[in-house]
Amino acid sequence: MERKHMSAFALYQTLPTDESPPVKKTPPQVVTKKRKRKENGVAVNKANALKAQLKSEKKTRMRKKLQKSSPRGERLKGSAEQQQQQQQKEEEEEAEEEECVNGDGEAGSEMVDTLLAELARVNNSRERASQLFRWLIHPVPVKPFFRDTWEKKPILVQRKNPNYYKGLFSTAEFDRILREEDVQYGVNLDVTSYTNGKRETHNPPGRALPFTVWNFYESGCSLRLLNPQSFSSTVWNVLSILQEQFGSMAGANVYLTPPGTQGFAPHYDDIEAFVVQLEGKKHWRVYKPRTDDEVLPVLSSKNFDQKNIGRPILEVVLEAGDLLYFPRGFIHQGDCLPDAHSLHITISSYQKNSWGDLLQKVVPAALEIAMEEDVDFRQGLPLDYLSYMGVQNSDKEDPRRIKFFSRIENLIKRLKNFAPVDAAVDQKARDFFHDCLPPMLTPEELVTSVQGASVTWECGQVVNVGSRIDLQTRVRVLRAECARLCSDGEAVHLYYTTDNSRVYHKEEPKSFEIQTEVDTGRSLQISSVEHSVLLTVSITNHCFFLQHTDAVEFLIHSYPEFVKVGSFPCDAAEDKVALAELLFEKGIIHTEEPL
């Protein structure tokens, strides 16, 4: 498609950031798929209709449950009253959820920065994450979503509200990032195209400057910003909150596509995808997994030819304010219609977060322990097993093969007795903490944390040094999921996210390794891995180590409540204060009041 060349500034002026283009008539090929949405996805156009349906289903399930569980006489006597009480409870829960999403006005009537400011006043980071996710998928209720849709099928939310996600990201923000930030091709930005069934990447070396990037765009190329959270504080804030909802890293890519073009070939991903349409509109086609092997895949797919993917189960035009979710393994492709550009952000999570990924850590460790503790796992294989086992012998009817498989089955059954499941979960947690974004502090958290401490340099000297933590100081961890104790069997490590980078895996995992000698009078060593700093604290008995891990557990489990430093389960007052100061200096805890 030929276009008249425009300067970067002129092109930028033509890109709407506040209003979506006028909605034109949907192409016939999109309309013909409308009947299939009810079969294969969940199209949400009217919140009230969905809520009424859910209420009806809940009432039916509850009535059947009551009839099944009660004796006949008691059923007839109390069913009406029980149903009324249950209905009232459900309505209260729905009203509470709706209030959390909407406040006093229409959902989405406020910009994202206003929403985030309101969430900053929520005292519990878990509840903050829950409310933000409710807003993301509104009006779809959260519990039915995770029960019926998550990892199972696509869902479509059409709001007819172009301002619903306004403030999350924009083309103007994209342009600012190109001008002010060090955006590198292939690292932060991809330039792509998909024409005549061929997908190409056009990344030159070096920094992505506006003049070149906008020329690529004007020539019909799509632009993919790979890690917008590194450059946008709003995206960083949203993802850092949502990662507590998923218990898994929340990432994002931003896609800017010119009118009448397509940037990517059909493919499936290894993440749960929430496509948030920010500007313009985009035509999407979603296809079910081709085989059972492609359901919830471990890895993303290659690029597919159109002839190999069948017919879409969902075909729709997303407009600003709309949302499309599809699980990993669902093939998808999006192209722009001729009359509008498209800007969307894909929020993703749950990469390598399956039962199989956990078992990959459990089974090798269980086998190692079993070989240490059970002699049966150390006994030698039969002398002649090569003569009847293996692929070349798999068709033989040999009783020795039956006996061999029986022995293998018995050992595998016994392997579960040696499975260090909690230790394997801690390994997964360490990976998650390395993936995590650091929390974006609220104004209240900033003034009560080490980052907002009043110590400063004035008139040639340091001032406000005197404020210190004491036994009466009330503290808590900064976030519910910002710190975690993990053990490798020999030492205990305190992993934390508060000092992570906004760039994915730019730095090593952050942790304190706590080592101790159990002899009376020895010292406790707390080493900060990332800075190679060794702190030595004098102790008087071998219980110091256990007391400090207990104190950290006490802090983590007390969240969101503030607790006095003096209530830490340590014997010595100086140990309580020393631990609190260490955690404060690393940004893991903050105080209830500014120091």
Summary of the structure (lengths in Angstrom):
residues: 595
radius of gyration: 28.7
end to end distance: 62.9
largest distance: 91.4
contacts: 1756
relative contact order: 0.09
helix: 41%
strand: 19%
